[in-house]
Amino acid sequence: MPLVSIQTNVQPAAEARAEMLSAISGTVAQMLGKSERYVMVAVTSNPDMLFGGESAPLAYLELKSIALPEQRTAEFSRILCDLIEQHLEVPAERVYLEFASAPRHLWGWNRETF
């Protein structure tokens, strides 16, 4: 049920991309206390992005989950920015993050909702 969606103007090498996906998936499962079985990570590389009028490396992340604990979003921001810096070499000041908590009846999976 957790989804991390990443848009970036950085195009990592294939082997680095797989490592990054795995690291983010495991980290999100751990920080939310949920099974990694339900974590989805999607990365879109789009060279046509600007932040602050500049095309230097940047990223936009969305973290959506059922019962996302609002009091921990600052912690999650720090953790996710660190991962993006490590794997994409995008400085934290060039990363925007959006957090969204979905009601169970609005999140579907396996022909049902949670």
C-alpha positions in Angstrom: 0.0 0.0 0.0 2.9 2.5 0.4 3.8 4.1 -2.9 7.0 6.1 -3.5 6.8 7.9 -6.8 10.0 9.7 -7.9 10.4 12.1 -10.8 13.9 13.3 -11.6 16.0 14.7 -14.4 18.8 12.3 -13.5 19.2 9.1 -15.5 21.0 6.5 -13.4 22.7 3.5 -14.9 20.6 0.4 -15.0 22.6 -1.4 -12.2 22.5 1.7 -10.0 18.7 2.1 -10.7 18.0 -1.5 -9.4 20.1 -0.9 -6.3 18.2 2.4 -5.6 14.8 0.8 -6.1 15.7 -1.9 -3.7 17.1 0.5 -1.1 14.1 2.7 -1.2 11.6 -0.1 -1.0 13.3 -1.7 2.0 13.7 1.6 3.8 10.1 2.7 3.2 8.8 -0.7 4.5 11.0 -0.3 7.6 10.2 3.3 8.4 6.4 2.7 8.0 6.5 -0.7 9.8 4.8 -2.4 6.9 5.7 -5.5 4.9 7.9 -4.8 1.8 5.5 -7.1 0.0 3.1 -4.1 -0.4 5.6 -1.3 -1.1 5.7 0.0 -4.7 8.5 2.3 -6.0 8.2 4.0 -9.3 10.9 6.2 -10.9 10.4 8.4 -13.9 13.5 10.1 -15.5 12.5 13.2 -17.3 15.3 15.5 -18.6 12.8 18.4 -19.1 12.6 19.5 -15.4 13.6 22.8 -13.8 13.8 23.8 -10.1 14.5 27.4 -9.2 14.9 28.1 -12.9 17.8 25.7 -13.2 18.1 22.3 -14.7 20.8 21.0 -12.2 19.9 17.6 -10.8 16.6 17.6 -9.0 13.9 15.2 -7.8 10.2 15.3 -6.8 8.9 12.5 -4.6 5.5 11.5 -3.4 5.0 9.1 -0.5 1.5 7.8 -0.2 0.3 5.3 2.3 -2.7 4.3 4.4 -2.4 5.7 7.9 0.7 7.8 7.2 1.8 9.2 10.5 1.8 13.0 10.1 4.0 13.6 13.1 6.8 11.7 11.4 6.9 13.4 8.0 9.9 15.5 8.9 11.8 12.3 9.8 10.6 10.7 6.5 11.7 13.7 4.6 15.2 13.5 6.0 15.5 9.7 5.3 14.2 10.0 1.7 16.4 13.0 0.9 19.4 11.1 2.2 18.5 8.2 -0.1 18.1 10.5 -3.1 21.4 12.2 -2.4 23.1 8.8 -2.1 21.6 7.1 -5.2 21.0 10.0 -7.6 23.4 12.6 -6.3 20.6 15.2 -6.0 21.3 17.6 -3.1 18.5 17.8 -0.5 17.8 21.4 -1.3 16.9 20.3 -4.8 14.2 17.8 -3.7 10.6 18.4 -3.1 8.5 15.8 -1.3 4.7 15.4 -1.0 3.2 13.2 1.7 -0.4 11.8 1.4 -2.3 9.5 3.7 -5.1 7.6 1.9 -8.2 6.3 3.6 -8.5 2.5 3.4 -11.6 2.6 1.2 -9.8 4.7 -1.4 -6.8 2.4 -1.8 -7.4 -0.7 -3.9 -5.5 -3.9 -4.3 -6.2 -7.4 -5.5 -9.8 -6.6 -6.6 -10.6 -5.2 -3.1 -9.8 -2.2 -1.0 -7.9 -2.1 2.3 
